Amino acid sequence: MSNFLIAVASFVAIAEAFVVLRTEGAVVNITGHSTNSVRGSGVLQVPVARRHHHRSKQKRQSVDGLRNDISGYSIQIGIGTPPQTVDVLLDTGSSELWVNPTCSNAWDPSGCNLNGFYNPASSSTSKSLNTGFSIQYGIGSVSGVYYTDNIAMGGAKIVAQQFGDASTSMSQMEGIMGIGWGKNVDTNYSNIIDQLAAQGVTHSRAFSLNLASIDVAQGTIIFGGVDTMKYKGALEKRPIIPYYQAPDFYPRYWIYMTSLGVTAPGSSVSNPVTTPTINQPIFPDSGSTWCYLPSGLFAGLLSFFPSAVNQGGSQYTVPCALRDQVGTIDFGFGGTTIHVSYHEFFWFDGAQCWLAAMPSTQFFLLGDSFMRSAYIVYDQDNSNVLLAQAANCGTNIVSITTGPNAVPSIVGGCTPPAQSTSSSSAARTSTSSKLSSTSTSKSTIMSTSSKFLTTSSKLSSTSTSKSTTKSTSSKLTSSSASSSRKRTTSTISSKSNLTSPNSSSTVKSTPSSTSIISTCKAAATVTVTARSVSTAKAHGICTAVGQIF
């Protein structure tokens, strides 16, 4: 295996151009950097690098995503005083930050060693909390001790951030930065998203993610901001499903997908895989390469590609010639459809092409094979996920403020004139929205790289004077045992209460209509406990409703 490479090249166009940050009545211009933070702007822009691990002549032997990962998305952070550089996986499907995997136990030790290492003894601001954590995966594990230290990221600094320092791990390539729900929801402390808002780096707990094309080296995450020149049409606002109504009773960015279709090469009509309208809970997860679909939806999608061959574990290869055909997989969310090109969805591993989806009976997610074609805004404060078709026609960053309409209601700068005219008057709400378009079937499809690494972070709580350990199970599993992504986190001497979360061009903002906000209030406390760590599928008991899952 060749070394694991980190893409560090900057976007030349962005580096040479002005980055416009619009902040509550003010415009701030920044030049020369693709990583920016302006004090008081509420915006922190950080590159998301697509990393590579070349296995071009090695056939996939396991359905486990950790072992099959060829590329993924990482960000670079500095930990401590002075900062020690570490690369971590960016994961919207988990909530905690941890670093220092045991590279001798990784499936690519040489690649693992390129990700940097944090030594608490070399930092004058490090502090051990003397609290242990443990994470168990279907294949692989990590355990260690919680620390606090300063985190430098994109020109901003978070003071005394809590994170895990791994003492041992198995089958882990790099640390993970989870950017899911934090304090009192999925952790008993303030995670990265919480601290960015609490320490004034952002105005609210919200961020946008643009993984960019599979043909470029990096994308961007903007904490506290939206780049209106990276999408077309209006942002579709979808309320996050409360965890007690979610399929796994776990707080994730669950939203309803309302349709799935395929636009065949040479056609301008999307042929439905589903009935005209569905309400399928699903969540966009940057920590997964592929999409995990309900078995029925997957079977319907597969029927459009009769040349697909099952390579075992419900993983299908397709003729690579399909990647050159102009077809799309179409994911519907209310009034917006995200079109994912064949070039993007049929994933080339250097030797074969794969249908980047698998059937699942328990967890349903949209991984990088979908997310590369979508511009996604995660708004924790208002319990919304907003989506639009990804595009790239410049840079215009607008800050996300506070309140019910914190995310700017701005039609994307890449919208064709006819579409922009009709879309600008459309009110986007969490229950209905219609995007007028003269040509969606010919829209440019953004593609990006793929990745399938597993993590999640479930709140673990403990504590008695005898350091009683209490475990909570989390994270997703596929229908195959070997691809299970179950995790159990244990902490020692900590307490918590789980509660539910409540090219430039001129672009004009239109007032957004009143949105229906999912408050995610539970009628009763829901406790999820691990039943068995050794089984491949994540099971637990929801004591509030008495349902086994």
Secondary structure by P-SEA (a helix, b strand, c coil): ccccccccccccccccbbbbbbcccbbbbbccccccccccccbbbbbbbbccccccccccccccccccccbbbbbbbbccccbbbbbbbbccccccccccccccccccaaaaaacbbbbcccccccccccbbbbbbccccbbbbbbbbbbbbcccccccbbbbbbccccccccccccccccccccccccccaaaaaaaaccccccccccccccccccbbbbbccccccccccccbbbbccccccccccccccbbbbbcbbbbbcccccccccccccccbbbbbbbccccbbbccaaaaaaaaaaccccccccccccccccccccccccbbbbcccbbbbbccccccccccccccccbbbbccbbbbccccccccbbbbbccccbbbbcbbbbcbbbbbbbccccccccccccccccaaaaaaaaaccccccbbbbbbccccccbbbbbbbbbbbbbbcbbbbbcccbbbbbbbbccccccccccbbbbbbbcbbbbbbbccccbbbbbbccccccccccccccbbbbbbbccccccbbbbbcccccccc
